[in-house]
Amino acid sequence: MLEIDDPLVEELATELARRRGVSMDEAVVGALKAELERTTVAMPSEVAARVARLLAVGEPLRAALASSGQTLADIDAEMYDEDGLPR
């Protein structure tokens, strides 16, 4: 059983419950679940899979750029003037 004696915690839980139209218990559970979900870190294998998918998406562009003989600097020079504004 959780017992918190901090008046600020009670005040915040009461206000959250009022805004959500739920009991204080429901407000606290919802807030804790939301924070846990927000702070969940992706597992290394999930991160690696995301990176692989992103690299796969960019591969056709990389291949086209490599076969064109142009560098990113060349493309930037075509697209932007000396002040960095689009041509």
C-alpha positions as CSV (number, residue, x, y, z in Angstrom):
1,M,0.0,0.0,0.0
2,L,1.4,3.4,-1.0
3,E,1.0,6.2,1.5
4,I,2.3,9.7,0.7
5,D,2.3,12.4,3.3
6,D,3.4,15.3,1.1
7,P,0.7,17.9,0.9
8,L,1.9,19.0,-2.6
9,V,1.4,15.4,-3.9
10,E,-2.1,15.4,-2.6
11,E,-2.8,18.8,-4.1
12,L,-1.5,17.8,-7.5
13,A,-3.3,14.5,-7.5
14,T,-6.5,16.2,-6.5
15,E,-6.2,18.8,-9.3
16,L,-5.3,16.1,-11.9
17,A,-8.3,14.1,-10.8
18,R,-10.6,17.1,-11.0
19,R,-9.3,17.9,-14.5
20,R,-9.8,14.4,-15.8
21,G,-13.0,13.8,-13.9
22,V,-11.7,10.7,-12.2
23,S,-10.8,9.5,-8.7
24,M,-7.5,10.4,-7.2
25,D,-6.4,6.8,-7.5
26,E,-7.3,6.7,-11.2
27,A,-5.5,10.1,-11.8
28,V,-2.3,8.8,-10.1
29,V,-2.4,5.5,-11.9
30,G,-2.9,7.2,-15.2
31,A,-0.1,9.7,-14.6
32,L,2.3,6.9,-13.5
33,K,1.4,4.8,-16.5
34,A,1.9,7.7,-18.9
35,E,5.2,8.6,-17.4
36,L,6.4,5.0,-17.5
37,E,5.4,4.8,-21.2
38,R,7.1,8.1,-22.0
39,T,10.3,7.0,-20.3
40,T,10.5,3.5,-21.8
41,V,13.7,3.2,-23.7
42,A,13.8,1.2,-26.8
43,M,15.7,-2.0,-26.6
44,P,19.0,-2.1,-28.5
45,S,17.6,-4.6,-31.0
46,E,14.6,-2.3,-31.6
47,V,17.0,0.6,-32.2
48,A,19.1,-1.4,-34.5
49,A,16.0,-2.5,-36.5
50,R,14.9,1.2,-36.8
51,V,18.3,2.3,-38.0
52,A,18.4,-0.5,-40.5
53,R,14.9,0.5,-41.8
54,L,16.0,4.2,-42.1
55,L,19.2,3.2,-43.9
56,A,17.2,1.1,-46.3
57,V,14.9,4.0,-47.1
58,G,17.9,6.2,-47.9
59,E,19.8,3.6,-50.0
60,P,18.2,4.5,-53.3
61,L,19.1,8.2,-52.9
62,R,22.7,7.2,-51.8
63,A,23.0,5.0,-54.9
64,A,21.7,7.7,-57.2
65,L,24.0,10.3,-55.7
66,A,27.0,7.9,-56.0
67,S,26.2,7.1,-59.7
68,S,25.7,10.8,-60.6
69,G,29.3,11.7,-59.6
70,Q,27.9,14.7,-57.7
71,T,28.7,15.4,-54.1
72,L,26.4,16.9,-51.5
73,A,28.4,20.1,-51.8
74,D,27.7,20.1,-55.6
75,I,24.0,19.7,-55.0
76,D,24.0,22.4,-52.2
77,A,25.8,24.8,-54.6
78,E,23.1,24.2,-57.2
79,M,20.2,24.6,-54.8
80,Y,21.4,27.5,-52.6
81,D,23.2,30.8,-53.3
82,E,26.2,32.1,-51.4
83,D,23.9,33.4,-48.6
84,G,22.3,30.0,-48.1
85,L,19.0,31.1,-49.8
86,P,17.3,28.9,-52.3
87,R,18.0,29.7,-55.9
